[in-house]
Amino acid sequence: MDQPTSGLVRGYVLTATARRDLNAIWKYISSDSVHYADLVEEAVYATCRLAASTPVIGHRRREVTKANVPFLAVSGYEVYSIAYLADSEPLTVVRVLHGARNLPKLFRH
């Protein structure tokens, strides 16, 4: 878990599924460039910090899930997004996803 640098910022955690998502993304990108894989990973963590500090920043995607799970695009790499539980403490990131995936299928229970 990335730790906030100030007591004013809420922390966040990644679920095991979100960690697997991020590891798969990193592995895929690193097959071409470890440098770019690292950049995307850091952008994901920065997006998580942003969501933790301002949980209302995300938007619902009712075509993906009826659950109260906001999505937030990863800044600089908008093809990726995080899905999180805005009311959790610390903020819980449930998925890290590429937009080309079948998102409704991933959120079915």
C-alpha positions in Angstrom: 0.0 0.0 0.0 1.3 3.4 -0.9 1.3 5.6 2.2 0.1 9.2 2.2 2.7 11.8 3.0 0.4 14.0 5.1 -2.2 13.3 7.8 -4.6 15.4 5.7 -4.7 12.9 2.9 -6.7 9.6 3.2 -4.8 6.5 2.4 -5.7 3.8 0.0 -5.3 0.0 -0.4 -5.5 -2.2 -3.5 -7.4 -5.4 -3.3 -5.7 -8.6 -4.3 -7.6 -8.4 -7.6 -6.4 -4.8 -8.2 -2.8 -5.9 -7.5 -3.1 -8.7 -10.0 -4.6 -6.3 -12.5 -1.7 -3.9 -12.0 0.9 -6.7 -12.1 -0.6 -8.0 -15.4 -0.5 -4.5 -16.9 3.1 -4.0 -15.8 4.2 -7.4 -17.2 2.4 -6.7 -20.5 4.0 -3.3 -21.0 7.4 -4.4 -19.7 7.7 -6.9 -22.5 8.3 -3.8 -24.7 9.7 -1.4 -22.1 10.4 -1.7 -18.4 10.7 2.1 -18.3 7.2 2.7 -19.7 5.8 -0.1 -17.5 7.2 1.8 -14.5 5.7 5.1 -15.7 2.3 3.6 -16.0 2.5 1.9 -12.6 3.5 5.3 -11.0 0.6 7.0 -12.8 -1.8 4.4 -11.4 -0.5 5.0 -7.9 -0.8 8.8 -8.4 -4.4 8.3 -9.6 -5.1 6.2 -6.5 -3.7 9.0 -4.3 -5.9 11.5 -6.1 -9.0 9.4 -5.6 -8.1 8.9 -1.9 -7.8 12.7 -1.4 -10.9 13.5 -3.5 -13.2 10.4 -3.6 -16.0 12.2 -5.5 -13.8 12.9 -8.5 -14.6 9.6 -10.1 -17.7 8.8 -12.2 -20.2 6.0 -12.2 -20.4 3.7 -15.2 -23.8 2.1 -14.9 -23.3 0.3 -18.2 -20.5 -1.6 -16.4 -21.9 -2.1 -12.9 -24.9 -1.0 -10.8 -22.7 -1.0 -7.7 -21.6 2.2 -6.2 -18.1 1.9 -7.7 -16.7 5.1 -9.3 -14.1 4.9 -12.0 -11.2 7.4 -12.6 -9.0 7.5 -15.6 -5.3 7.2 -15.0 -3.8 10.6 -15.8 -1.6 10.5 -18.9 -2.7 6.9 -19.6 -6.4 7.3 -20.0 -6.9 3.9 -21.6 -6.5 2.6 -18.0 -8.7 3.4 -15.1 -9.1 2.5 -11.5 -12.4 1.4 -9.9 -12.8 2.1 -6.2 -15.1 2.1 -3.2 -15.4 5.8 -2.5 -17.0 5.4 1.0 -14.2 3.1 2.3 -11.6 4.1 4.8 -9.0 3.8 3.6 -10.2 4.1 0.0 -10.3 0.6 -1.5 -9.2 0.2 -5.2 -11.0 -2.9 -6.4 -9.7 -3.0 -10.0 -7.1 -1.4 -12.3 -8.4 -1.9 -15.9 -7.7 -1.3 -19.5 -10.7 0.1 -21.3 -10.6 -2.5 -24.1 -11.5 -5.3 -21.6 -15.1 -6.5 -21.2 -15.8 -4.4 -18.2 -19.4 -5.5 -17.5 -18.2 -9.1 -17.5 -15.5 -8.3 -15.0 -18.0 -6.8 -12.6 -20.6 -9.6 -12.7 -20.8 -11.5 -9.4 
